[in-house]
Amino acid sequence: MALVLGGLVVVLAAAYVPELVSLARDSDFTLVDSLPNVILSLAFAGAGLVVARRQPRNPIGWLLLAGAALLMLGADATAYVALVYHFDRRDLPFGRVALLCSLLWAPAIALMPASTLFFPDGRLTSPRWRWVLRAYLPVAALWVACFYAVAVNALVVHRIAVNLAGDLTAQDNPTSGFTLDVSNVETILQIVLSVFWVAMVGRVVVSYRRAVGERREQLKWLMSGAAITIVATVFVTFYGQGTLSAGAQTLLAVVSVAIIAAPVGMGVAILKYRLYEIDRLISRTLAYALLTGVLVGTFIGIVALTTEVLPLSSRVGVTAATLAAAGLFNPLRHRLQRLVDRRFNRARYDAEAIVAAFTASLRDAVELDAIREQLLDVVNDAVEPTHASLWIRGGEPGAGRS
């Protein structure tokens, strides 16, 4: 069943391509406009497929697969609806069915937050969250029903208008009593759902503060991936509006790839694959992000200084800025990495501090036995092995300590 759902998502993603080609041919629609939907659907499907096959009793894998299938089917239907009703391709069949299927993004969005309640082992942490889930599901179902009520009303009155994105924008009388009442109900339900979502996020945060060891690392993967996905989604949503240059579209496509962080982080946390490398990943990401910002700011500042303030040509300014950025790269990288490790990768920072202190103490050490004991202490403090032993060539055959 997991392979069937995963294969369905891949087939739907492949079917999405000719629809995008048709939209691009008839308008200024670009691939970047729909790239996040495809990337997110395939990422959730991949993570769900692996989790469902490795842990079939864990509902998170099945929820991820179902959400990915609904999201991708809704994206296909939305593009099809745009072709039928926005570009007046009435020769295409099943336009009304596609209009209803285009709203499948709503149940997909409702499913994804619910999966965090079962994180990471597929069981609810306490009985009270069972009641929260029972209250959440009918509210989410009513919220989804509001979208379908408006769509069905539009089909009944036989006046449908959609925008380029395939979203329903108008019908017979947008300010009619029925539409207005449904819109008010949908707004209220959206507020209630937001409260549920905040509570679910708060549960994760509280669990992280109380967790230790392996469970803490799992929650760290989940929270880090979710944070990256949210930032990337907001960036793509707002930055992608309007006409973009080729360079901006390339940047947008690169940032869109970061959307997969949430499903990847969830999959790694559940399957415990390279679980304890999250601190290293966070420190590296933050360090290089800060380094990029500082270098870009330095580059722009030097170019502005040499071209706007000093009477130099733009070529000289760009050259000077490039040389300055190249010269600052390694010193800044080491300094920023050390600052970030001190806060986010404390184990490595402490280990480096211990080794540095031992190296400094060697200058005054003269007794071999004392050096041997200090070295074993450093290894135990920095690496924390289950057993440490030292063999010195030409001296005693060995010395060890567990």
Secondary structure as GFF3:
##gff-version 3
##sequence-region A 1 402
A	DSSP	alpha_helix	2	26	.	.	.	ID=ss1
A	DSSP	three_ten_helix	31	33	.	.	.	ID=ss2
A	DSSP	alpha_helix	35	54	.	.	.	ID=ss3
A	DSSP	alpha_helix	59	81	.	.	.	ID=ss4
A	DSSP	pi_helix	82	86	.	.	.	ID=ss5
A	DSSP	alpha_helix	95	101	.	.	.	ID=ss6
A	DSSP	three_ten_helix	102	104	.	.	.	ID=ss7
A	DSSP	alpha_helix	105	115	.	.	.	ID=ss8
A	DSSP	three_ten_helix	116	118	.	.	.	ID=ss9
A	DSSP	alpha_helix	127	157	.	.	.	ID=ss10
A	DSSP	beta_strand	161	162	.	.	.	ID=ss11
A	DSSP	beta_strand	168	170	.	.	.	ID=ss12
A	DSSP	alpha_helix	177	210	.	.	.	ID=ss13
A	DSSP	alpha_helix	213	239	.	.	.	ID=ss14
A	DSSP	alpha_helix	246	257	.	.	.	ID=ss15
A	DSSP	three_ten_helix	258	260	.	.	.	ID=ss16
A	DSSP	alpha_helix	261	271	.	.	.	ID=ss17
A	DSSP	three_ten_helix	275	277	.	.	.	ID=ss18
A	DSSP	alpha_helix	278	304	.	.	.	ID=ss19
A	DSSP	pi_helix	305	309	.	.	.	ID=ss20
A	DSSP	alpha_helix	314	344	.	.	.	ID=ss21
A	DSSP	alpha_helix	346	361	.	.	.	ID=ss22
A	DSSP	three_ten_helix	362	364	.	.	.	ID=ss23
A	DSSP	alpha_helix	368	383	.	.	.	ID=ss24
A	DSSP	beta_strand	388	390	.	.	.	ID=ss25
A	DSSP	beta_strand	399	401	.	.	.	ID=ss26
###
